[in-house]
Amino acid sequence: NVLGAPPPSLPLAFHTMSMLAAAPTTQASVGVRSAGANHLAAKQSRGIVGAAAAVRGNHGKPAQSARISAAARRSSRLSVRAQGSTFGRLFRVTTFGESHGGGVGCVVDGVPPRLNITREELQYELDRRRPGQSRITTPRNEEDSCEILSGVGLDGVTLGTPIAVLVRNKDHRSQDYGEIAVAYRPSHADATYDMKYGVRAIAGGGRSSARETIGRVAAGAIAKKVLKEIAGTEILAYVSQVRDVVATGVDHETLTMEEVEANIARCPDQASADKMIEAIDKVRVRGDSCGGVVTCIVRGCPRGLGAPVFDKLEADLAKAMMSLPATKGFEVGSGFEGVNTTGTAHNDEFYMDPDTGLRTRTNRSGGIQGGISNGEIVELRIAFKPTSTITQAQQTVNREGVEQELKARGRHDPCVVPRAVPMVEAMVALVLVDHLMMHFAQCNLLGRDDYSDLVQGNMKSLYDPAHIGGAGGASAGGATMSVKDMSAAFSED
């Protein structure tokens, strides 16, 4: 109904398409067509398209006397936005790229300005997750050398603007994916991507590949640096189980990065690590795969992170962990084992430590109570399923709906957990820094003695007489060096 208000019983897409049918196909109607067509494609059947087309005048020409109703104009402002590649609220990370595309990376928005960060700090974390590290990881040989494209000044200080990081793909062999171009790998995302999009990046698995996590790890390195500088926070993950081999004797109070990185299994218990490597080798040589568990701890987690009720800290951590490839389970604290106890046995009793104040005698809560961090060690466990791409023959179905046998090729991890360790750490860091920024913005705004930086800005030499002319020192003005030194350095550069 393009001559008056659309009947309320008709769906929104029909209102929008009615307007499209009445509007002349000129440049002015392009924006309306985009918004309406997006909604139509997601919600309506061919019958609605035909009904909308029937509104047009003789021989498909627009009806000249048509009027666009207010309801139709309002509906034209609705659009469908792509979802799923951005994480976080204030510290926002968007990852991009496909496994066999030109490259992968991230854009990190909301990074606090004046943070010293180097490419080497990002590269250290990327080297921990890169392929080709050992015989128990994928043999794909990528350097994963990162480039910081924006957001960091020549002096290595963040500018407060989006930081873009790019890693170029070099050692990809798309010819290995001929079989799976039409046949779906069992338990892989091949079939569900086709179900959702009707198209997918066949070579390398596209966005469902673990190479997507490069952007997460790079962003996590920045988040780690913020947390370390503000609270001295340490985030350490390690492989605690491979198949039925479970690590024992790991002390979360004293665990170090050096202990985690001491072997290719990334298990600080060397005796268990040897058995884990043996278990992975057994399935690797048969063209099979196996799963495992990554445990992550956070020491020095700021108290008060998390917001009831839907933004509880463990709720966001669970989402972050379950967004990683191949994850199938998440626990915090006692986890599922807690159901076997009683309240008297499970409760963490409080006491006053003379040095640190309020503490708990036990930590079955895993450092989080009521969805809010309490200052104890945060303890998480994440279960990873066996890698779905294996070279053993399996029964499957192709894109034409025909059953067939598939023997996948390509280079894949026989067990993902050793390389998943830095991925888990990165996602934990992203959650914590995002919650830290939200906590500060809400809970530390009032009650300050000095609001001058908040009201006047962060460059005191522009408003404070005590600092005008450099009297207060370079650092007091917000810069990292004096005006004279800065001018000389940039002129030389």
Salt bridges, closest charged atoms under 4 A:
GLU121 OE2 - LYS225 NZ 2.96
GLU125 OE1 - ARG128 NH1 2.98
GLU125 OE2 - LYS224 NZ 3.18
GLU142 OE2 - ARG140 NH2 2.91
GLU143 OE1 - LYS170 NZ 4.00
ASP144 OD2 - ARG129 NH1 3.13
ASP144 OD1 - ARG211 NH2 2.92
GLU147 OE2 - ARG168 NE 2.81
ASP171 OD2 - ARG411 NH1 2.93
ASP176 OD2 - ARG173 NE 3.17
GLU179 OE2 - ARG409 NE 3.08
ASP190 OD2 - ARG185 NE 2.81
ASP190 OD1 - HIS188 ND1 3.13
ASP190 OD1 - ARG200 NH1 3.58
ASP194 OD2 - ARG200 NE 3.39
ASP194 OD2 - ARG399 NE 2.74
GLU212 OE1 - ARG216 NE 3.05
GLU234 OE1 - ARG299 NH2 3.32
GLU261 OE2 - ARG128 NE 2.95
GLU261 OE2 - ARG266 NE 2.82
ASP281 OD2 - ARG135 NH2 2.87
ASP281 OD1 - ARG284 NH2 3.01
ASP311 OD1 - ARG89 NH2 2.81
ASP316 OD2 - ARG89 NH1 2.98
ASP316 OD2 - HIS435 NE2 2.69
GLU331 OE1 - ARG381 NE 2.91
ASP348 OD1 - ARG364 NH1 3.99
GLU376 OE2 - ARG359 NE 2.70
GLU379 OE2 - HIS252 ND1 3.08
ASP413 OD2 - ARG419 NH2 2.76
GLU425 OE1 - ARG128 NH1 2.72
GLU425 OE1 - LYS224 NZ 2.65
ASP434 OD2 - ARG89 NH1 3.76
ASP453 OD1 - ARG448 NH2 3.17
ASP464 OD2 - HIS467 NE2 3.87
